[in-house]
């Protein structure tokens, strides 16, 4: 069974991190259809066993490792049937597109309509299943191990029982270089911080309300794309707000959709004293020029907008301190390998920031990921 055919089947199954039940069902059904033994644990991790080719039963078992979840994000303006894309409900729609390089060479690539494609690690999983379905390959005992929540904490792998697999030699298909074998490892640390906010009423007069937003960032994966200099909208917007006068009030701050994704959009609701309107606009104009200069190549469509909105009744004084903390965090590449030119050693990404609906909690801020290669 060609792995591209399997990949298209996976695209039809919503599978963001923490919601892998349906794709785990698919793996179990795949095993049953091919008369293979399988096991599934409480975290929906699945291992499928394929017996050795006759005559190779004494070979040491080999584990083929991959993960079933994906970073599921969509463009800010993307709609499905007139509504925002729902990663828990909507399938990924792949298509083949062409790319022409500076020398005029054209290549064909699989892409997705308005969303991330999920090739990480859908292609690795598809290849592993294709191996299970192919009876022409000569091999020893195989175990295809597919874990959950790799993109948001690796809790699936962390929760594996020691006897879930027999093999101790592992081939990990979660890589980006199609024609390379890499001997190495990458570590990740996910940090979540929660604050309780105390809303305070806004005086009846003297303030204008504005929605400040960054949209159109290219985004990308916080691991493989972190060295491309792309705009993290959360961090950039936080830096802008941290530079405003102390009497500019803040009632909401939100951005990002996935921990392992570079945030492509962020918004904030500001209350600006009428006496500060001109100075605030000048600050925003300066940031617009700076963003155009800094991200004109990496994020050609990124933009900063401010529009007048309906004035909220409350603001959260602590939120200014939280946003200042975000602005002070390192974001992007922290250090590079000295012995491997072009290779990131350590990096940091702020993936999601969200103010709860009642403005009393800020539950996912910050969420830096430290990836060391």
N, C-alpha and C positions, 0 to 999 in steps of 0.2 A: 504494500500500500504506500504510494508516494507520500512523503512527509508534508508536502504542500496541501494535499487533500485533507490530511489530518489537521493541519493548522487552520484551514478554513472551517472545519467543524468546531475547533476550539473557539474561533472568533464568534461563533453563534451563541456561546455560553458566557454570560456575564461572570467575571471572576476577579473583582478587585480584592485586595488584601482584606482578610477577616470575613470574607463571604465566598468561600471556595466549595461549599457543599455540593453545588450542582456539577462542578467540574470533577469533584471526587466521585460523584455518582457515575459520570461519563467514563472515568478510568476503570471503575469496577465493572461496568457493563462491557467495556472494551476487553478486559481480561476474560470475562465469561464467554464473550463471542469467540475468543481465540483459544478457549479451553486451557487457560493458564491460572495457576493459583495466585491469590492476592490476599493482602491484609490491609486493613484500614484502622487507624487509631482514633482516639477521641478528638484529636486536632485535625482530622480529615486528611492526614498524611497517608499515602497509599504506596505500597510496594507490590510489584508484580514480578513473579518468578518465571523464568523460562529455563527449562531443563537444558543440559548440555547436548550438543550434537553427539550422536552415538560415537563412542570411542574417545570422547573428551570429558567423561564424567569425573575424572580425578583432577581436573584442572582447578585451580583456586577460583572461587566465585569472584566475579567482578560486579561492582555496584555502578550503575549508570544513574547519576544524580541530576535532578533538575527541580524546578519549583513551578507550581500551578497558578499562583497569583500574579497579577500584573498591576502596574501603576496606571490607573484608569483616569485620564484627564481629557478634557475637551476644550476647544477654542472658546474664548469668551462669547463669541457671536454665533456659535454653532447651535442649531436647533434640529430636533427630531419631530416631525409632524407638528411643527409650530410651537413646540415646548422645549425647555432646556433638556440636554442629554442627561439621562439617568443611568449611572454606571451599574446600578443593581438590577436594572430592568432591560436595558437596551444592548443589543449585540454590537460588536465591532464590524464595520463594513470595509473590508480590504479591497484594494484595487491595484492594478499595475500602472505605474506612471513612469515617465522618462525624465532623466536628468542629463543636461548637457554641461560639460565642464568648460573651463576657459579655453581649452584647445579645440573645442568643437566636437569632442567625443561624446556620444550619447550612450547612456546605459539605462537599463530598465530596473525599477525598484518596486517592491510591494509597499504600499502606503495605506493609510486609513482615512476614511471620510470624516474629517473634523475632529478626530480623537487620536489618542495614542494607539499604536498598532498592537502592542502586547507581544511583540517578537521576543522581548525579555519577559519570561523565558519560554514563550509559546513555541518558538522554533526548536529549542532544546528538547522540550517535551514531545513535540511532533517527531523529531528524529529518533528519540528513545522508543516511542510507540511503533515507528516504522521498523525498527530493528526487531521488536517483538513480533511483528506481523510477517517478517521475512524469513521463510524457512530455508533459503538458499545460503545463508551465512553460516560458516563453521565457527563454533564458539564453545567455550566452557559454560558452566552455570552462570546465569545472568540474573541480576535483581535490578529492576528499574524502580528507583526510589524517587517519589515526587512529594516534596514538602509544601507546607502552607506558610503564608505570612512572611515570606522572605523579604518582601519590600518594606515591611513596617515592623521590624523588630526580630525577625527570624525565630519567632516563638515555636513554629512547627518543628524545625530542626532541633531546637533546644529541648523540646518535650519528648523527643523520640526515646523509646525504651531501648536499653542496651542490646536486647535480643530481637529487636524489630527486623534487623537484617543480619545475615550471616557473613557477608563479604566484608573484607577490610581493605580492599583495594578499590579506589573510587575514581571514576572518570566523571568530572563535573561538566555538563554541557551548558552551563550558564556563563557564556563568554561572548565577546563581541567580534573577535577575529575569526572569520570563517575558516581560513586555511592555516591556522597556527595552533600549536599545543603549548599551553602555558603551565609552568610549574610554579606555583605560588599561591597566595591567599590574600583576601581583603577582609578587614574587620570593620564593623560598624557599631556605633553607640547611639542609641536613640534616647533623647531626654525630653520629658514633658514637664511643664510647669503650669500650675494653676493659681490664679489669684481671685480673691473675693473683692469686688468693687462696691463702693458705697455711693449710689447716685445722690446727687444734690440738685435741687431745683434751680432753674435758670431764671434770672430776674426778668420781669415782663418787658423791659425796654433796654435798648442799647446794644443788642447783639443781632448779627445777621448769621443765618445758617448756610453752610456750603457743604457740598459733597465733593471731596477730593479723591481722584481715582487715577491709578496707573493701569493701563490695559495694553494689550497687543504684544506683550513680551513673548519671545519664542519659547521660553521655558526649557524643558528637557529633563533628563535624569540627573539626580544629584550626585551620582557616581561618575558615569562615563562622560557627562557633558559639563562637569563642574569646571573644567579647565578652558572652556570656550569663552569666558568673560561675559556671559549673558546676564541680563538684568534680573535680579531677584526683586520682584515688585514689593514684597513685604519689607525687606531691608531698606530699599530705596525710599519708599514712602515714609517709613519710620524716621529715617535721617532727615527728610524734609520737615516733618512735624516737630522733631526734636529741636530744630533750629528756629522755630517760631517763638514769638514772645510768650512769656508765662501766662498772660491774661487771655490767650487764645485757648478756648475750652474744647474738650474732646468728649464725644458721647459714644462713639463706636469706632472700631478698627478691625477690619477683616481682610483676609487674603489667603491665597493658596488653596489647593484641593487635595493634596497628597503629600505625605511626609517625604517620600523619596523623589519628589518633583521640585524643580526650581520654580518658584511661584511666578506665574506670568501676569497676575493681576492682583490688585489690592485696593481697598476703598476705606475712607475715613469720613466721619461726620464731624465738622468743625463748627464752633460758635465763635465768631470773630467780633470783638468790640468794634463799633462803628468808627471809633477813633483810630483803629488799627487796620482798617480795610485797605488803604493804599499801600502801607508797608508790607502787609501780608501778600497782596497781589504782586508786589515787586519781588518778594522772596520766591514766589511760585514761578514767576516769569524767568528768574535766574535759574531755577531748577530745571525748567523746561529746556533752556539753552544748554545747560550742563548735560542733561540726559541725551539730547540730540547729538552732542559732541562725543559723549562716552560710549553710547550704544548705537550710533548710526550704522555701524557695520554688523555688529553681532545681533541686534534686535531692530531691524529697519522699520518695523511697524509699531514699536512701543511709543506710547504717548501719555502725557500727563494732562488731565482735564480738571477744571473746577467749575461747578455749576451751583447756582443758588437753589436751595431746597427749603422744605418746610422745617420750621424750627422745632427741635425736640424740646420736651419739657424739662429734661434732666441732663446733666453731664456727670462724668466720673473723674474726680480729681486724680485718683490713683492711676488712671489710664495713661496720663501723660508720663508718669514715671515708668510704667510698663513699656511704653513705646520708646522711651529714651534707652531703656535696657536693650531692646531689640537693636536700636541704632548702634549701640556700643559693641554688640557682638561681632566677632569676625564672621565674614560671609564669603564663601568662595574658597579658592586655593589658599592654604596656609603655608605649606612648604612643598618643595619639589625634591625628587630623588637626585642626589648629586652623582650617583653612579649609573643612572639610567636617564639620559636626557629626554625631556618631554614627559616624564612619568610623575604623576602626582603622588606625594607621600602622605599628606594629611590635608583634609578639606572640611569645610563646615557649610551646612545648608539649613536655612530656616524654611520649613516646608508648609506649615499651616498656622494661621492665627485666626481666632474666632471669638467674638464677643457673644455671649449667650443672649437669647431674645429679650430677657428681662433686664439686661444691662447690669446684672449683679455679679456675674462671674465671667472670667476670661479663661476658658478651660483648656486651650491648646496653644499656649504661648510661653516661651518659644519652644520650638521643636527642632533643635539642631541635630544634624547627623554628622558624626565624625567617621570618615572613611579613610582607612590607612591601607596603602598598597605596598 
